[in-house]
Amino acid sequence: TDAREILDYQTFGRAVRELAQTIADDGYVPDLVLSIARGGVFVAGGLAYALDCKNIHLVNVEFYTGVGTTLDMPVMLAPVPAAIDFTDKKVLIADDVADTGKTLRLVHDFCLDHVAEVRSAVVYEKPHSLVKCEYVWKRTDDWIEFPWSAEGPVVRRAGQVLDA
Ligand code: 5GP
């Protein structure tokens, strides 16, 4: 479809608080939040504050190359978090959206081998996702426009360079 789900920063702030409240009400107390960069970093930061969890880790996964265009498979980019950090830990994986679910499955299965317990939290989950996350703020079938990627990178303007 051509429909877009547009998330602005203010609504995102509310979404993260509501997601955290759901996790807290469920009694899940993660030892660490594992964010999937780059989109999951925003989600992980908000959840970690709201859940009073001071430990954030990050994994880089590359999959999407454009709107609806992907590599064949998501790949974890180096450096992969050291397994030793995760032993006996309760992990909360945080990402912006589970679309095909392949990215989350990759990270989730990586964690399963190393941690005591792992659950996933996303702002959005699409109905066809092959991973069903424990915590979802909203379900949609549309392409989502996130506030951090809606405008594209900034471009340096002429006349803004300070002399050394
Ligand atoms: P998946 O592996 O679940 O198909 O996709 C995971 C990643 O692809 C997300 O973390 C996100 O970065 C990107 N992605 C998937 N669907 C969307 C979407 O609807 N909008 C945006 N902006 N990114 C998406």
Backbone and ligand atoms as CSV (ligand in chain L), in Angstrom:
chain,resi,resn,atom,element,x,y,z
A,1,THR,N,N,0.837,-1.195,0.000
A,1,THR,CA,C,0.000,0.000,0.000
A,1,THR,C,C,0.873,1.247,0.000
A,2,ASP,N,N,0.277,2.388,-0.348
A,2,ASP,CA,C,1.002,3.661,-0.346
A,2,ASP,C,C,0.794,4.418,0.953
A,3,ALA,N,N,-0.068,3.880,1.829
A,3,ALA,CA,C,-0.382,4.590,3.065
A,3,ALA,C,C,0.854,4.689,3.949
A,4,ARG,N,N,0.973,5.814,4.654
A,4,ARG,CA,C,2.095,6.024,5.569
A,4,ARG,C,C,1.575,6.209,6.988
A,5,GLU,N,N,2.300,5.640,7.910
A,5,GLU,CA,C,2.059,5.885,9.334
A,5,GLU,C,C,3.128,6.871,9.764
A,6,ILE,N,N,2.718,8.055,10.166
A,6,ILE,CA,C,3.707,9.067,10.523
A,6,ILE,C,C,3.794,9.224,12.036
A,7,LEU,N,N,4.990,9.007,12.552
A,7,LEU,CA,C,5.228,9.138,13.993
A,7,LEU,C,C,6.050,10.399,14.220
A,8,ASP,N,N,5.547,11.319,15.046
A,8,ASP,CA,C,6.359,12.501,15.363
A,8,ASP,C,C,7.019,12.299,16.737
A,9,TYR,N,N,7.952,13.192,17.079
A,9,TYR,CA,C,8.725,13.008,18.310
A,9,TYR,C,C,7.836,13.031,19.558
A,10,GLN,N,N,6.831,13.867,19.541
A,10,GLN,CA,C,5.968,13.962,20.727
A,10,GLN,C,C,5.193,12.657,20.947
A,11,THR,N,N,4.659,12.123,19.863
A,11,THR,CA,C,3.919,10.867,19.965
A,11,THR,C,C,4.866,9.724,20.307
A,12,PHE,N,N,6.081,9.777,19.762
A,12,PHE,CA,C,7.091,8.770,20.096
A,12,PHE,C,C,7.376,8.768,21.600
A,13,GLY,N,N,7.474,9.941,22.190
A,13,GLY,CA,C,7.722,10.039,23.629
A,13,GLY,C,C,6.628,9.369,24.434
A,14,ARG,N,N,5.402,9.570,24.035
A,14,ARG,CA,C,4.267,8.944,24.701
A,14,ARG,C,C,4.295,7.436,24.473
A,15,ALA,N,N,4.625,7.020,23.253
A,15,ALA,CA,C,4.672,5.588,22.908
A,15,ALA,C,C,5.673,4.848,23.794
A,16,VAL,N,N,6.845,5.431,23.994
A,16,VAL,CA,C,7.885,4.778,24.792
A,16,VAL,C,C,7.457,4.669,26.258
A,17,ARG,N,N,6.819,5.711,26.782
A,17,ARG,CA,C,6.327,5.647,28.158
A,17,ARG,C,C,5.257,4.571,28.312
A,18,GLU,N,N,4.360,4.487,27.343
A,18,GLU,CA,C,3.291,3.485,27.417
A,18,GLU,C,C,3.853,2.068,27.281
A,19,LEU,N,N,4.848,1.927,26.401
A,19,LEU,CA,C,5.501,0.624,26.216
A,19,LEU,C,C,6.200,0.201,27.513
A,20,ALA,N,N,6.911,1.140,28.128
A,20,ALA,CA,C,7.602,0.854,29.383
A,20,ALA,C,C,6.608,0.489,30.479
A,21,GLN,N,N,5.477,1.192,30.518
A,21,GLN,CA,C,4.465,0.896,31.534
A,21,GLN,C,C,3.940,-0.519,31.386
A,22,THR,N,N,3.734,-0.942,30.139
A,22,THR,CA,C,3.268,-2.306,29.858
A,22,THR,C,C,4.278,-3.340,30.352
A,23,ILE,N,N,5.560,-3.062,30.106
A,23,ILE,CA,C,6.633,-3.974,30.524
A,23,ILE,C,C,6.697,-4.056,32.051
A,24,ALA,N,N,6.615,-2.889,32.706
A,24,ALA,CA,C,6.650,-2.848,34.169
A,24,ALA,C,C,5.442,-3.573,34.772
A,25,ASP,N,N,4.271,-3.319,34.212
A,25,ASP,CA,C,3.042,-3.974,34.709
A,25,ASP,C,C,3.129,-5.484,34.578
A,26,ASP,N,N,3.876,-5.928,33.546
A,26,ASP,CA,C,4.026,-7.359,33.284
A,26,ASP,C,C,5.039,-7.999,34.246
A,27,GLY,N,N,5.746,-7.159,34.998
A,27,GLY,CA,C,6.702,-7.664,35.978
A,27,GLY,C,C,8.052,-8.045,35.400
A,28,TYR,N,N,8.311,-7.642,34.140
A,28,TYR,CA,C,9.624,-7.958,33.558
A,28,TYR,C,C,10.616,-6.865,33.932
A,29,VAL,N,N,11.700,-7.262,34.600
A,29,VAL,CA,C,12.725,-6.306,35.042
A,29,VAL,C,C,14.036,-6.666,34.360
A,30,PRO,N,N,14.324,-6.055,33.208
A,30,PRO,CA,C,15.531,-6.417,32.462
A,30,PRO,C,C,16.799,-5.917,33.153
A,31,ASP,N,N,17.861,-6.728,33.061
A,31,ASP,CA,C,19.173,-6.288,33.537
A,31,ASP,C,C,19.827,-5.368,32.523
A,32,LEU,N,N,19.508,-5.595,31.279
A,32,LEU,CA,C,20.055,-4.723,30.250
A,32,LEU,C,C,19.108,-4.611,29.064
A,33,VAL,N,N,19.191,-3.458,28.412
A,33,VAL,CA,C,18.428,-3.230,27.187
A,33,VAL,C,C,19.400,-3.334,26.020
A,34,LEU,N,N,19.071,-4.165,25.064
A,34,LEU,CA,C,19.901,-4.342,23.876
A,34,LEU,C,C,19.213,-3.658,22.702
A,35,SER,N,N,19.816,-2.578,22.223
A,35,SER,CA,C,19.190,-1.836,21.136
A,35,SER,C,C,19.710,-2.299,19.790
A,36,ILE,N,N,18.840,-2.300,18.814
A,36,ILE,CA,C,19.230,-2.619,17.449
A,36,ILE,C,C,19.378,-1.294,16.694
A,37,ALA,N,N,20.634,-0.983,16.367
A,37,ALA,CA,C,20.928,0.298,15.719
A,37,ALA,C,C,20.519,0.269,14.240
A,38,ARG,N,N,20.085,1.408,13.723
A,38,ARG,CA,C,20.095,2.648,14.452
A,38,ARG,C,C,18.751,2.987,15.113
A,39,GLY,N,N,17.627,2.583,14.509
A,39,GLY,CA,C,16.309,3.002,14.987
A,39,GLY,C,C,16.016,2.595,16.420
A,40,GLY,N,N,16.528,1.423,16.823
A,40,GLY,CA,C,16.250,0.924,18.154
A,40,GLY,C,C,16.940,1.688,19.268
A,41,VAL,N,N,17.929,2.507,18.889
A,41,VAL,CA,C,18.669,3.274,19.894
A,41,VAL,C,C,17.755,4.279,20.588
A,42,PHE,N,N,16.889,4.934,19.834
A,42,PHE,CA,C,15.958,5.898,20.423
A,42,PHE,C,C,15.011,5.189,21.391
A,43,VAL,N,N,14.517,4.036,20.959
A,43,VAL,CA,C,13.571,3.268,21.758
A,43,VAL,C,C,14.256,2.762,23.031
A,44,ALA,N,N,15.469,2.242,22.882
A,44,ALA,CA,C,16.204,1.683,24.018
A,44,ALA,C,C,16.500,2.745,25.073
A,45,GLY,N,N,16.890,3.920,24.643
A,45,GLY,CA,C,17.193,5.002,25.589
A,45,GLY,C,C,15.968,5.373,26.411
A,46,GLY,N,N,14.848,5.530,25.761
A,46,GLY,CA,C,13.602,5.877,26.450
A,46,GLY,C,C,13.154,4.783,27.394
A,47,LEU,N,N,13.229,3.534,26.938
A,47,LEU,CA,C,12.812,2.409,27.782
A,47,LEU,C,C,13.737,2.254,28.984
A,48,ALA,N,N,15.037,2.412,28.758
A,48,ALA,CA,C,15.998,2.243,29.856
A,48,ALA,C,C,15.753,3.283,30.953
A,49,TYR,N,N,15.485,4.530,30.572
A,49,TYR,CA,C,15.160,5.547,31.579
A,49,TYR,C,C,13.859,5.212,32.298
A,50,ALA,N,N,12.836,4.870,31.530
A,50,ALA,CA,C,11.509,4.634,32.108
A,50,ALA,C,C,11.496,3.388,32.996
A,51,LEU,N,N,12.364,2.418,32.681
A,51,LEU,CA,C,12.410,1.179,33.470
A,51,LEU,C,C,13.526,1.218,34.516
A,52,ASP,N,N,14.199,2.365,34.608
A,52,ASP,CA,C,15.296,2.547,35.558
A,52,ASP,C,C,16.377,1.474,35.374
A,53,CYS,N,N,16.713,1.193,34.142
A,53,CYS,CA,C,17.744,0.218,33.795
A,53,CYS,C,C,18.947,0.991,33.246
A,54,LYS,N,N,20.093,0.845,33.912
A,54,LYS,CA,C,21.231,1.705,33.579
A,54,LYS,C,C,22.178,1.088,32.552
A,55,ASN,N,N,21.833,-0.101,32.072
A,55,ASN,CA,C,22.731,-0.864,31.223
A,55,ASN,C,C,22.171,-0.988,29.808
A,56,ILE,N,N,22.788,-0.282,28.868
A,56,ILE,CA,C,22.342,-0.359,27.471
A,56,ILE,C,C,23.464,-0.919,26.604
A,57,HIS,N,N,23.129,-1.897,25.795
A,57,HIS,CA,C,24.074,-2.414,24.796
A,57,HIS,C,C,23.509,-2.156,23.410
A,58,LEU,N,N,24.355,-2.355,22.430
A,58,LEU,CA,C,23.953,-2.018,21.072
A,58,LEU,C,C,24.473,-3.051,20.085
A,59,VAL,N,N,23.627,-3.404,19.154
A,59,VAL,CA,C,24.076,-4.259,18.062
A,59,VAL,C,C,23.668,-3.593,16.740
A,60,ASN,N,N,24.588,-3.619,15.793
A,60,ASN,CA,C,24.320,-3.019,14.485
A,60,ASN,C,C,23.845,-4.081,13.509
A,61,VAL,N,N,22.667,-3.863,12.933
A,61,VAL,CA,C,22.166,-4.794,11.927
A,61,VAL,C,C,21.830,-4.014,10.665
A,62,GLU,N,N,22.255,-4.541,9.543
A,62,GLU,CA,C,21.976,-3.897,8.261
A,62,GLU,C,C,21.019,-4.776,7.458
A,63,PHE,N,N,19.928,-4.177,6.979
A,63,PHE,CA,C,18.961,-4.964,6.213
A,63,PHE,C,C,18.308,-4.119,5.126
A,64,TYR,N,N,17.724,-3.000,5.528
A,64,TYR,CA,C,17.004,-2.173,4.551
A,64,TYR,C,C,17.946,-1.228,3.824
A,65,THR,N,N,17.758,-1.151,2.498
A,65,THR,CA,C,18.565,-0.228,1.710
A,65,THR,C,C,17.719,0.928,1.198
A,66,GLY,N,N,16.406,0.838,1.365
A,66,GLY,CA,C,15.496,1.909,0.943
A,66,GLY,C,C,14.090,1.546,1.362
A,67,VAL,N,N,13.102,2.314,0.893
A,67,VAL,CA,C,11.710,2.026,1.241
A,67,VAL,C,C,11.303,0.691,0.624
A,68,GLY,N,N,11.144,-0.322,1.476
A,68,GLY,CA,C,10.698,-1.626,1.006
A,68,GLY,C,C,11.748,-2.443,0.270
A,69,THR,N,N,12.974,-1.943,0.160
A,69,THR,CA,C,14.022,-2.719,-0.519
A,69,THR,C,C,15.056,-3.196,0.491
A,70,THR,N,N,15.374,-4.478,0.430
A,70,THR,CA,C,16.233,-5.073,1.453
A,70,THR,C,C,17.376,-5.868,0.832
A,71,LEU,N,N,18.350,-6.172,1.685
A,71,LEU,CA,C,19.331,-7.196,1.347
A,71,LEU,C,C,18.618,-8.545,1.437
A,72,ASP,N,N,19.258,-9.622,1.045
A,72,ASP,CA,C,18.634,-10.942,1.125
A,72,ASP,C,C,18.342,-11.322,2.571
A,73,MET,N,N,19.333,-11.057,3.423
A,73,MET,CA,C,19.200,-11.395,4.842
A,73,MET,C,C,19.788,-10.257,5.659
A,74,PRO,N,N,19.234,-10.022,6.869
A,74,PRO,CA,C,19.888,-9.050,7.743
A,74,PRO,C,C,21.242,-9.593,8.210
A,75,VAL,N,N,22.206,-8.719,8.370
A,75,VAL,CA,C,23.519,-9.140,8.866
A,75,VAL,C,C,23.923,-8.297,10.061
A,76,MET,N,N,24.505,-8.959,11.066
A,76,MET,CA,C,25.040,-8.256,12.225
A,76,MET,C,C,26.400,-7.702,11.846
A,77,LEU,N,N,26.565,-6.403,11.989
A,77,LEU,CA,C,27.839,-5.780,11.665
A,77,LEU,C,C,28.730,-5.796,12.900
A,78,ALA,N,N,30.018,-5.952,12.690
A,78,ALA,CA,C,30.971,-5.932,13.798
A,78,ALA,C,C,30.966,-4.548,14.437
A,79,PRO,N,N,31.212,-4.408,15.720
A,79,PRO,CA,C,31.496,-5.480,16.673
A,79,PRO,C,C,30.218,-6.062,17.277
A,80,VAL,N,N,30.141,-7.382,17.354
A,80,VAL,CA,C,29.029,-8.066,17.998
A,80,VAL,C,C,29.292,-8.040,19.509
A,81,PRO,N,N,28.252,-7.733,20.315
A,81,PRO,CA,C,28.476,-7.662,21.767
A,81,PRO,C,C,29.066,-8.973,22.311
A,82,ALA,N,N,29.985,-8.855,23.243
A,82,ALA,CA,C,30.632,-10.045,23.797
A,82,ALA,C,C,29.630,-10.862,24.601
A,83,ALA,N,N,29.576,-12.158,24.344
A,83,ALA,CA,C,28.618,-13.035,25.002
A,83,ALA,C,C,28.778,-13.006,26.509
A,84,ILE,N,N,29.993,-12.779,26.971
A,84,ILE,CA,C,30.288,-12.796,28.400
A,84,ILE,C,C,29.459,-11.750,29.152
A,85,ASP,N,N,29.158,-10.639,28.503
A,85,ASP,CA,C,28.365,-9.583,29.127
A,85,ASP,C,C,26.958,-10.032,29.469
A,86,PHE,N,N,26.476,-11.075,28.793
A,86,PHE,CA,C,25.062,-11.412,28.831
A,86,PHE,C,C,24.743,-12.617,29.716
A,87,THR,N,N,25.763,-13.322,30.151
A,87,THR,CA,C,25.519,-14.554,30.893
A,87,THR,C,C,24.633,-14.292,32.105
A,88,ASP,N,N,23.570,-15.087,32.251
A,88,ASP,CA,C,22.639,-14.988,33.379
A,88,ASP,C,C,21.885,-13.663,33.433
A,89,LYS,N,N,21.890,-12.940,32.347
A,89,LYS,CA,C,21.193,-11.648,32.342
A,89,LYS,C,C,19.801,-11.772,31.722
A,90,LYS,N,N,18.898,-10.924,32.230
A,90,LYS,CA,C,17.586,-10.775,31.599
A,90,LYS,C,C,17.669,-9.607,30.624
A,91,VAL,N,N,17.439,-9.912,29.357
A,91,VAL,CA,C,17.657,-8.931,28.295
A,91,VAL,C,C,16.321,-8.461,27.711
A,92,LEU,N,N,16.248,-7.165,27.453
A,92,LEU,CA,C,15.130,-6.607,26.700
A,92,LEU,C,C,15.677,-6.074,25.382
A,93,ILE,N,N,15.311,-6.708,24.278
A,93,ILE,CA,C,15.697,-6.207,22.958
A,93,ILE,C,C,14.742,-5.081,22.577
A,94,ALA,N,N,15.293,-3.959,22.116
A,94,ALA,CA,C,14.469,-2.813,21.742
A,94,ALA,C,C,14.704,-2.450,20.289
A,95,ASP,N,N,13.610,-2.304,19.547
A,95,ASP,CA,C,13.744,-1.841,18.166
A,95,ASP,C,C,12.552,-0.967,17.805
A,96,ASP,N,N,12.688,-0.267,16.677
A,96,ASP,CA,C,11.615,0.622,16.254
A,96,ASP,C,C,10.432,-0.153,15.681
A,97,VAL,N,N,10.733,-1.170,14.833
A,97,VAL,CA,C,9.637,-1.897,14.187
A,97,VAL,C,C,10.065,-3.321,13.855
A,98,ALA,N,N,9.162,-4.258,14.084
A,98,ALA,CA,C,9.310,-5.604,13.537
A,98,ALA,C,C,8.496,-5.635,12.253
A,99,ASP,N,N,9.170,-5.661,11.115
A,99,ASP,CA,C,8.477,-5.644,9.821
A,99,ASP,C,C,8.394,-7.083,9.294
A,100,THR,N,N,9.413,-7.549,8.586
A,100,THR,CA,C,9.453,-8.978,8.285
A,100,THR,C,C,9.733,-9.768,9.562
A,101,GLY,N,N,10.382,-9.104,10.529
A,101,GLY,CA,C,10.774,-9.764,11.768
A,101,GLY,C,C,12.137,-10.440,11.681
A,102,LYS,N,N,12.764,-10.381,10.509
A,102,LYS,CA,C,14.036,-11.089,10.325
A,102,LYS,C,C,15.162,-10.501,11.175
A,103,THR,N,N,15.157,-9.172,11.299
A,103,THR,CA,C,16.192,-8.514,12.099
A,103,THR,C,C,16.067,-8.943,13.561
A,104,LEU,N,N,14.847,-8.876,14.090
A,104,LEU,CA,C,14.641,-9.252,15.489
A,104,LEU,C,C,14.921,-10.725,15.726
A,105,ARG,N,N,14.566,-11.546,14.763
A,105,ARG,CA,C,14.821,-12.979,14.932
A,105,ARG,C,C,16.320,-13.250,15.019
A,106,LEU,N,N,17.078,-12.562,14.179
A,106,LEU,CA,C,18.536,-12.715,14.184
A,106,LEU,C,C,19.118,-12.375,15.556
A,107,VAL,N,N,18.725,-11.232,16.092
A,107,VAL,CA,C,19.261,-10.776,17.377
A,107,VAL,C,C,18.709,-11.628,18.525
A,108,HIS,N,N,17.437,-11.952,18.448
A,108,HIS,CA,C,16.799,-12.788,19.471
A,108,HIS,C,C,17.484,-14.159,19.559
A,109,ASP,N,N,17.726,-14.790,18.411
A,109,ASP,CA,C,18.342,-16.116,18.405
A,109,ASP,C,C,19.792,-16.052,18.878
A,110,PHE,N,N,20.473,-14.956,18.547
A,110,PHE,CA,C,21.826,-14.740,19.055
A,110,PHE,C,C,21.800,-14.680,20.584
A,111,CYS,N,N,20.827,-13.976,21.143
A,111,CYS,CA,C,20.718,-13.836,22.603
A,111,CYS,C,C,20.370,-15.161,23.264
A,112,LEU,N,N,19.463,-15.912,22.666
A,112,LEU,CA,C,19.008,-17.182,23.249
A,112,LEU,C,C,20.169,-18.075,23.644
A,113,ASP,N,N,21.222,-18.037,22.842
A,113,ASP,CA,C,22.387,-18.890,23.110
A,113,ASP,C,C,23.178,-18.422,24.323
A,114,HIS,N,N,22.947,-17.184,24.759
A,114,HIS,CA,C,23.872,-16.574,25.721
A,114,HIS,C,C,23.252,-16.082,27.016
A,115,VAL,N,N,21.928,-15.905,27.066
A,115,VAL,CA,C,21.352,-15.179,28.201
A,115,VAL,C,C,20.356,-16.035,28.979
A,116,ALA,N,N,19.971,-15.532,30.171
A,116,ALA,CA,C,18.991,-16.236,31.005
A,116,ALA,C,C,17.596,-16.122,30.408
A,117,GLU,N,N,17.234,-14.905,30.003
A,117,GLU,CA,C,15.900,-14.671,29.456
A,117,GLU,C,C,15.966,-13.509,28.483
A,118,VAL,N,N,15.196,-13.601,27.426
A,118,VAL,CA,C,15.164,-12.501,26.457
A,118,VAL,C,C,13.732,-12.247,26.000
A,119,ARG,N,N,13.376,-10.973,26.017
A,119,ARG,CA,C,12.078,-10.547,25.486
A,119,ARG,C,C,12.305,-9.338,24.587
A,120,SER,N,N,11.330,-9.059,23.730
A,120,SER,CA,C,11.481,-7.983,22.747
A,120,SER,C,C,10.384,-6.938,22.887
A,121,ALA,N,N,10.787,-5.668,22.727
A,121,ALA,CA,C,9.845,-4.557,22.744
A,121,ALA,C,C,10.038,-3.724,21.485
A,122,VAL,N,N,8.937,-3.441,20.804
A,122,VAL,CA,C,8.988,-2.595,19.605
A,122,VAL,C,C,7.863,-1.573,19.650
A,123,VAL,N,N,8.094,-0.442,18.991
A,123,VAL,CA,C,7.029,0.551,18.881
A,123,VAL,C,C,5.946,0.021,17.946
A,124,TYR,N,N,6.385,-0.550,16.817
A,124,TYR,CA,C,5.429,-1.084,15.837
A,124,TYR,C,C,5.728,-2.540,15.506
A,125,GLU,N,N,4.664,-3.292,15.273
A,125,GLU,CA,C,4.815,-4.639,14.718
A,125,GLU,C,C,3.835,-4.789,13.560
A,126,LYS,N,N,4.359,-5.309,12.449
A,126,LYS,CA,C,3.491,-5.509,11.281
A,126,LYS,C,C,2.884,-6.912,11.361
A,127,PRO,N,N,1.683,-7.076,10.809
A,127,PRO,CA,C,0.962,-8.339,10.983
A,127,PRO,C,C,1.692,-9.557,10.424
A,128,HIS,N,N,2.530,-9.354,9.393
A,128,HIS,CA,C,3.210,-10.491,8.768
A,128,HIS,C,C,4.549,-10.807,9.437
A,129,SER,N,N,4.909,-10.092,10.494
A,129,SER,CA,C,6.199,-10.348,11.146
A,129,SER,C,C,6.303,-11.795,11.623
A,130,LEU,N,N,7.422,-12.436,11.313
A,130,LEU,CA,C,7.583,-13.835,11.728
A,130,LEU,C,C,7.996,-13.939,13.184
A,131,VAL,N,N,8.306,-12.803,13.802
A,131,VAL,CA,C,8.546,-12.757,15.245
A,131,VAL,C,C,7.370,-12.050,15.900
A,132,LYS,N,N,6.832,-12.642,16.946
A,132,LYS,CA,C,5.787,-11.965,17.718
A,132,LYS,C,C,6.436,-11.423,18.992
A,133,CYS,N,N,6.565,-10.105,19.051
A,133,CYS,CA,C,7.240,-9.482,20.190
A,133,CYS,C,C,6.337,-9.520,21.423
A,134,GLU,N,N,6.967,-9.639,22.591
A,134,GLU,CA,C,6.202,-9.645,23.843
A,134,GLU,C,C,5.520,-8.293,24.075
A,135,TYR,N,N,6.206,-7.212,23.670
A,135,TYR,CA,C,5.685,-5.876,23.947
A,135,TYR,C,C,5.641,-5.046,22.659
A,136,VAL,N,N,4.430,-4.620,22.310
A,136,VAL,CA,C,4.194,-3.860,21.075
A,136,VAL,C,C,3.311,-2.665,21.413
A,137,TRP,N,N,3.723,-1.475,20.935
A,137,TRP,CA,C,2.885,-0.303,21.191
A,137,TRP,C,C,1.713,-0.244,20.207
A,138,LYS,N,N,2.009,-0.465,18.902
A,138,LYS,CA,C,0.967,-0.313,17.883
A,138,LYS,C,C,1.225,-1.239,16.703
A,139,ARG,N,N,0.157,-1.763,16.141
A,139,ARG,CA,C,0.275,-2.630,14.961
A,139,ARG,C,C,-0.190,-1.883,13.721
A,140,THR,N,N,0.565,-2.020,12.641
A,140,THR,CA,C,0.191,-1.386,11.378
A,140,THR,C,C,0.759,-2.175,10.216
A,141,ASP,N,N,0.124,-2.030,9.087
A,141,ASP,CA,C,0.573,-2.668,7.848
A,141,ASP,C,C,1.281,-1.655,6.957
A,142,ASP,N,N,1.228,-0.379,7.338
A,142,ASP,CA,C,1.755,0.704,6.496
A,142,ASP,C,C,3.252,0.888,6.668
A,143,TRP,N,N,3.888,1.555,5.709
A,143,TRP,CA,C,5.271,1.989,5.871
A,143,TRP,C,C,5.282,3.116,6.889
A,144,ILE,N,N,6.176,3.008,7.869
A,144,ILE,CA,C,6.219,3.975,8.962
A,144,ILE,C,C,7.296,5.012,8.699
A,145,GLU,N,N,6.925,6.279,8.934
A,145,GLU,CA,C,7.913,7.344,8.859
A,145,GLU,C,C,8.294,7.720,10.289
A,146,PHE,N,N,9.561,7.452,10.655
A,146,PHE,CA,C,10.028,7.762,11.999
A,146,PHE,C,C,10.610,9.170,12.036
A,147,PRO,N,N,10.510,9.848,13.186
A,147,PRO,CA,C,10.959,11.251,13.237
A,147,PRO,C,C,12.450,11.413,12.968
A,148,TRP,N,N,13.259,10.396,13.331
A,148,TRP,CA,C,14.709,10.535,13.170
A,148,TRP,C,C,15.181,10.301,11.745
A,149,SER,N,N,14.350,9.689,10.915
A,149,SER,CA,C,14.802,9.436,9.541
A,149,SER,C,C,13.916,10.099,8.492
A,150,ALA,N,N,12.913,10.840,8.950
A,150,ALA,CA,C,11.954,11.436,8.011
A,150,ALA,C,C,12.605,12.461,7.092
A,151,GLU,N,N,13.595,13.192,7.607
A,151,GLU,CA,C,14.147,14.315,6.843
A,151,GLU,C,C,15.442,14.007,6.120
A,152,GLY,N,N,16.045,12.872,6.371
A,152,GLY,CA,C,17.325,12.579,5.728
A,152,GLY,C,C,18.457,13.348,6.380
A,153,PRO,N,N,19.689,13.025,6.009
A,153,PRO,CA,C,20.841,13.671,6.633
A,153,PRO,C,C,20.872,15.167,6.342
A,154,VAL,N,N,21.444,15.928,7.269
A,154,VAL,CA,C,21.649,17.355,7.015
A,154,VAL,C,C,22.785,17.518,6.004
A,155,VAL,N,N,22.706,18.602,5.279
A,155,VAL,CA,C,23.743,18.899,4.290
A,155,VAL,C,C,24.441,20.188,4.720
A,156,ARG,N,N,25.746,20.195,4.641
A,156,ARG,CA,C,26.479,21.402,5.043
A,156,ARG,C,C,26.162,22.562,4.095
A,157,ARG,N,N,25.829,23.689,4.708
A,157,ARG,CA,C,25.477,24.860,3.905
A,157,ARG,C,C,26.700,25.726,3.654
A,158,ALA,N,N,26.694,26.393,2.519
A,158,ALA,CA,C,27.807,27.296,2.186
A,158,ALA,C,C,27.834,28.438,3.192
A,159,GLY,N,N,29.049,28.899,3.551
A,159,GLY,CA,C,29.178,30.069,4.413
A,159,GLY,C,C,29.040,29.749,5.881
A,160,GLN,N,N,28.952,28.480,6.243
A,160,GLN,CA,C,28.787,28.127,7.646
A,160,GLN,C,C,30.083,27.597,8.264
A,161,VAL,N,N,31.153,27.575,7.483
A,161,VAL,CA,C,32.393,26.996,7.969
A,161,VAL,C,C,33.209,28.053,8.717
A,162,LEU,N,N,33.592,27.728,9.944
A,162,LEU,CA,C,34.434,28.651,10.709
A,162,LEU,C,C,35.890,28.487,10.292
A,163,ASP,N,N,36.607,29.596,10.205
A,163,ASP,CA,C,38.039,29.511,9.881
A,163,ASP,C,C,38.801,28.901,11.040
A,164,ALA,N,N,39.811,28.117,10.723
A,164,ALA,CA,C,40.624,27.473,11.766
A,164,ALA,C,C,41.491,28.508,12.464
L,1,5GP,P1,P,12.644,-6.347,9.583
L,1,5GP,O1,O,13.907,-7.126,9.669
L,1,5GP,O2,O,11.691,-6.630,10.725
L,1,5GP,O3,O,11.968,-6.512,8.244
L,1,5GP,O4,O,13.010,-4.816,9.622
L,1,5GP,C1,C,13.687,-4.266,10.678
L,1,5GP,C2,C,14.252,-2.885,10.386
L,1,5GP,O5,O,13.950,-2.402,9.065
L,1,5GP,C3,C,13.661,-1.881,11.319
L,1,5GP,O6,O,14.404,-1.825,12.515
L,1,5GP,C4,C,13.726,-0.591,10.516
L,1,5GP,O7,O,14.989,0.026,10.677
L,1,5GP,C5,C,13.558,-1.034,9.081
L,1,5GP,N1,N,12.129,-0.920,8.695
L,1,5GP,C6,C,11.270,-1.936,8.508
L,1,5GP,N2,N,10.036,-1.491,8.225
L,1,5GP,C7,C,10.107,-0.144,8.242
L,1,5GP,C8,C,9.134,0.903,8.048
L,1,5GP,O8,O,7.928,0.709,7.821
L,1,5GP,N3,N,9.595,2.193,8.132
L,1,5GP,C9,C,10.908,2.473,8.396
L,1,5GP,N4,N,11.270,3.773,8.462
L,1,5GP,N5,N,11.847,1.509,8.596
L,1,5GP,C10,C,11.447,0.220,8.529
